[in-house]
Each structure stands twice: as C-alpha cells, then as structure tokens.
Amino acid sequence: MPDITVLRTGAHGTRMSEYADALRDRLPDQDVAVARTPAEERELVADARVVTGVDIDEALLSEAEDIELFAGAYAGYEHLPLEEFESRGVPVTNAAGVHAPSASEQVLGYVLTFARRLHEGIRRQRHREYRHYQAYELKGSTVTVVGLGAIGEAVVERLQGFDVDTIGVRYTPEKGGPTDEVVGFDDDALHGAFARTDYLVLACPLTDTTRNLVDEATFDTLPPESVLVNVARGPVVDQDALVSAIRREHIRGAALDVTDPEPLPEDHPLWNFENVVVTPHNAGQTPEYWDRLADIVATNVPRLDTDEELRNRVA
C-alpha cells in the first residue's frame, strides 16, 4: 500500500497526476499513489500515512486507519472536517503561500488596469471606437491591503517602485508589517484607513471578523474615486452593498476574482457594469502550483518522525 495517497479531485484545471509526479521527485523513497475513482480512494487511503488533496469527507476519512497527516491542496481549510481530524490527533496543513506570486501579480494587474483605465480601452476596441479617454496615475495613490499573510505581503512587495503609500490591516497591528502603516480591525482605525484609500485590496481569509467586512458603511467611507480589489473570498464583501455602491457611483469600480456565490449567476447585475472586472477565481492559478505544494509536503513528511513543527500546519 502507498505511503502517500493523492486524492482524485483536481484543482485549477490540472491533473492530480502532475502533483503526484512532483511528490515522487522530492520523495523518491516514498510510494506515492493517485486515486482515480471513489473505490480507489477508499482502497488507497486505508493504509496511507499521508493523504493529500483538495477535500476529504468524514466517510472517506474513516477509511484512513493509519493516517498521520492530511495535506490540504488549498489555502482555505474551513471546508475540511477539522473536528474529526482533531479527535483523531491528525494534523492538517494547507497550501498557504503557494498562491502568493500569482495572486499578487493579478492584484497588480487589476490595479494598473484601473489606474490606466485599460478596461475602457478594451471596451472601445471591442466597439472599434478610436476615441481618447481620461486615465489616472498610480503614483501618489494610497493602497490598503487587508490581510498581511503571504499574498498580502507579496502584493506590498510588488507595489514597491510605484511610489504609493501603503496601509496594512491585520489582527495584531502591533506586529507591524511591510506597509507604511498598519492598523487593526477596530472600526475607528479601519474606517480611518478606508477614508484615505484609493485601492482597497482584500487578501484575507474568511472569518467571523472578515465576513461582510466591506459593507454599506465601508462604501460610505471610501472615497468615490476608490477601487475595490478582492482576491480573498466572496463573502468578505457584502455583494448587495457593492452593487448599490457601483450604481450610485460611490466607488470608481471593482475587480473581483471571487464572488458570492461562485459561479456568479448569469443574471447577476455585476456582469453588466463596465467598471467591474470579474475573473473566475483564478488568481491562484499558476504552472508552479503543484511544485510549490509538493515542496511543503516534502518538507513535512520527514518531520512526522521528529518533534519539529510542521510547515503550514493549520490544525
């Protein structure tokens, strides 16, 4: 039976066999197997020491009698049966950091698109309209980044050289960060930052604190020339409030890689606004995805025999 079982559900349009190959390259002494069917999943997890994949339900987890680690293939882990893992003493890791280069590059692309109004240029090209339009400069803007994890820090790093001011938002502002200023989630500090924001970038996990963080009150505080960029989770934004803010011109526009729900329904008004860019949750897509995730897992497998802390452990 395998040492490591890779579950069958793929991610980002790629095959899990690519992930398994990356694991074999890094762990040549480990037997790595890929499950192709539900029956193979039940068979292959039975004696596997490490199980890795996008998701696992309680029924399949109950078949994994010898599991010592579940290595999640997503940064998010709220969908996993964490209580069951905890009751069995099985640690869980995630893919935090794997998305940072690609997601931060996508954020920069969004910001520059709105700074230079490239979306308007694309619209006029589509209609064969050769007419000038007013654009902006990113220089001198204030960019607020909510969430200073791997993605948030990578966004700030990529903004260096554009001569912008940056504000970071995190749970523990006393820790500081790579931004010019760091604030917490209390209303006064948060809205004080929002009032000075030209580009509001959401790169935070979905928690009780961040759910509907950007709501009607936020849109009332943000300057009308501000732009919302969301690569976090759809429910971090009150989507009805966003639609209202766009309609009332309370903000200049929005770039959304995530929505609530996903996929965004075909009849949703967000599809129809010319100052809203919607992409299908692909900021994390990168040809380096499985290699980076395999690096995390390959670091952790030897640590199962030591007391060393597991990399990216979340439970």
Helices and strands as residue ranges (DSSP letters): E 4-6, H 16-26, E 32-34, H 38-45, E 50-53, H 58-63, E 69-72, H 82-88, E 92-93, H 100-115, H 118-126, E 142-146, H 150-159, E 165-169, G 173-175, E 181-183, H 187-194, E 199-202, H 216-221, E 227-230, G 234-236, H 239-247, E 253-256, G 269-272, E 276-278, H 289-303
